């Protein structure tokens, strides 16, 4: 009883009585994937790494750029075999210090080889890794350490100082391991604290001197507790087992193949599930992982040195690459702009019709663009938030590689769905991961139902071996998201496009109603305005007492300066330029044009804008660590500006703000 729909198959939820509304991948319609088809014996992250060390012993694994006389040089590599030896030493070192199996181990530093080695040690010796984000801020770190009773924290000298400032408030911690510090500069803490401090290199030595056999976990054992920031309230700890993570990666392997010759650049935060899952995938295939220097502004320099073949990123960065190339083309002179447009149109047409593209265009135009990312990228992945279709098409044409968007969340161990190889349609997130099934549930209060025409719509719900065990020590919030039939309710609204492709169209939680009863999804509007050349970031606000939206825009400073110079507008500082009525009018006009192009509905247009120089950041409390806007905080932060905009709107049109 299966109905094939392109990349998906549709089944009834309950055999006798159910509607035909459960979608699975056409690649595994009868059974959800939970293990690698080629290696069904791999059931845990430990098994996965043992397989990698045995199969790829002398292959390059972890690379970092070496500093010589203050300048950064080439990548220096550690092999799979060397990493395997180091993880055994770190795990043995933890046993040497009396840390019992099942303990939570905190990792409080950004991407570098030691992060993965500690994570592998946790898997090999049945410890639970707990990432502590650098961007979460001290209060959240303190909360997570206490909530999960972390016993050991691996940190760097910078984060050690933060921990020492509230050491007395994290009583579960027994051992701190400093990565990258000098042995002679380890702080010694008073013995009454009960906390030992050792360097990473010292722990390695202690572990080598008293080696212990592995203490392998079972697939159903907890591998990690990933705390998600959430846009409100305290962090929630998503409990993921070894089986969860292996199922997700095994499912993803059906869609995309990595190879031992692949080189991956690691810069997305390891504290997030997107990068963690990518690392499991790379290790399974024996690929090499080069780490960035730790500075996003130097990422392109690192890419040029590493020349990766796999580049995974988020729309925020892809949008910047897109804007940078477009800007370079527009300022390159009429002839070059014409050449680019001719090359772009010809290559795009060929890609869309499945024909081979002419190498002439690459030689004339696109190879120079490819070189910006090292020249060897064969696969680009995008996740974390929606990538606009025109940016995706642009990347496919300019970089001439496979560009795929996926959709996932921490609670599903990463990928829920991803585009299929050979699918040239953009503007969707593909078909289900073969390790899960998806159904859309009606959301009547938002008028989304499975009967909708032309496509069924509803809240995306997921079930299968990738779904997490629940939120740590939080039965109430767990029951809110996992129902009695085992479906995880994502809070995202989707629709099924022809061919069994999932498209995300809305978010359930952040909906608000305007005075005239129209529902608004601010993220949708913000994603449209993000394409405006003046807009670096955008926060859209409205409420049920008002009949229109207003926007706070953090400006793209370079674009604004160029515009002001062209208009002959004089200003003392950018703050003054942002407050100039002419600037606001120009930005709003451009936003309106972008909105019309994206076919926003009338009430979805912002009717007033406030321009700010300061970006929205994690540090000023306006963004979550995954760069989503914290709406309640942003509303409070910009309360004066919001009320001023509404006051001006009602002064210019007294009827516009009354409840209809």
C-alpha positions, 0 to 999 in steps of 0.5 A: 500500500504505497503511492509513489510521488516523485522523490517521496512515497505516501502511506496511510498513517493507520493501515485500515482507517488512516488518511494517506498522509505519511511521507517517506523517502522513495529510497527506503519506502518500506523500512526507515533507515537506522544503520549504514547499509554498507556497515550495519555493525556501526551502531554508535559514534564509537563504532563509527570512529573505530571503523574510521581509524581502522580503515583510514589509519594513515589518511589526513584527518584534522588540520590546523594552520601553523603560525610561523613568526606571527604569520599564518602558514599552511595546514598541518595534519593529524592522521586518523590513527594519531587522532585515535591514539589521542582519544584513547589517552584523553579517555584514560586520563579522565578515568585516571582522575576518577571520572565515572562513566555516564558523567557529563563532560563540558566542551567550552571552546570553538572549533579545533582538533581537540574538540573532536578528540574529546568528543571521540573520547566521550564516545569511547568511554561512555561519557556524555558530551555537553557543548557549552557555546561560547556565544551563550554568555556566562549565565546560560553556561552556568545554567547548563553546567548545573542543570546537567551536573557537568563534572569536567570542563574542557576550556581555553584560557579565555573561557577559563577566566569566565568559569573562575568568576562563578566557580563557587556556583558550579559545585558539580565540576571536579576537573578543568582541562585547559586546551592550548594554554602553556603548562607553566601557566596553569592556575592553581586553585585553593584545595577547598574548591575541590576542583583540579586544573590540568592542561590538555597536554598533561591529561594526554600524558597521564592517560598514556601513562595509565591506559584503560580499555574502551568502555563502549556505549550501547546504541540506546545510551545518551551520546550528547545533551545539546542545549538549544537556546530558544528565543525565550526562556532558559536553554533546553537540553535535547537528549540524543542517543548514539542510535539517534545520530547514527540513524540520521547520518546513515539516512543522509548517506543515501542522498549525498556521498562523501569520499576519503579524498574530500576536504571539509572546512570546519567553521560552523559552531561545533556546539550546534547539531549541523556541524556535529552531524557533518563531522560524523559523516566526514569521519565515516567516509574518511575525509579530511577536516581543516579548521578555520583560524577562529575568525570569520573575517579570515574564512576566505583566506583559510578557504584559499589555503585549504581548498576544500571540496565540501562547503556547508554554510548558512543563508546569512553567509551565502547571501553575503557571497551573493551580494559581494559578487553582484556588487563586484559585477555592477562596478566592473564596467558595462562590458564586463557586466554584459559578459557576466549576464550573458554567461549567467543566462546561458549557463543557467538555461543549460543547468535547468534543462539538464544539458552540459554547460559550455566550458567557455563561460567558466574560463571567461567568467566563473573560474575567477569566482570559484577561486574565491572558495579555493577552486575545488568546491564540489558540494555546497550545503545550506541549512539553519534557515531558508535560502532564497531560490534566486541565491541558490540558482546563483550559487549553482551557476557561479560555482558549477557544483552541487548545491543542496538545501536541507531542513533539520533541527537539534531534536531530530539529530539534524536532517529531516529532509534534503534536496535530491541529487539531480533535482534542479528545482529550488525553493524547497527542502527536498524529500524526507531523510530515509531515516524518518517519516513526515506528515503535515498536521492541520493548524485550523487557527492559521487556516492550514489543512491537508485539504488545502488546494493546490497543495496540502499544508500543515505543521511539519511532524516527524517520526522515526529513529532520529527523533530525540529522547526528550528534553533533559529533566523536563517532562512537561516541555517534552510532552509539548513536542512529542505526542502519544503516537511518537510524532515530534511537532516541529512548529514549522508550517510546510506544504507538499509540492509536486514530486514529494518535495517539502516546502517550509512556508511559515512558523507556528509560534511567531505568528501575530494578528494585525488589527484587521485579522490578517495573520503575519509571519514576521520571518517570511517578511524579514527574509524578503527584506534581507535582499534589500541592498541597504539592509544588513538585518531586519526586525519586523514588528506588528500587533493586533491593535495596529493595522500595519507593520513597522521595521527596524533595519540595521543598515549595510554601512558600505552601501549607505555611504556609497548612496549618500556620496552619490546623492551629495548628502553630507553627514557627521556620522552614520547615526546622523545619516540614518536619522535623515528623512531622505535616507529613510525614504530611500531605504523604504522605497528600496524595501517596497520594490523588493517586497513587490518583486517577492509578491508580499501582500499589501498588509505585509509591507512595512509602512515605516522604518527606523535605521540603526547603525548597531548590528543585532548580535548575540552579545547585545541580546537581540540574537540567539546563538543560531542567529535568530531574532529574539522577538520579545527582547527586540521589541523591548530594546526598540520599544521607543522607536516602535512607538515613535513610528506608530505615532508618526503613522497615525499623525499622517493618517489618523485612520490607519491605526484604529482597530478595524 
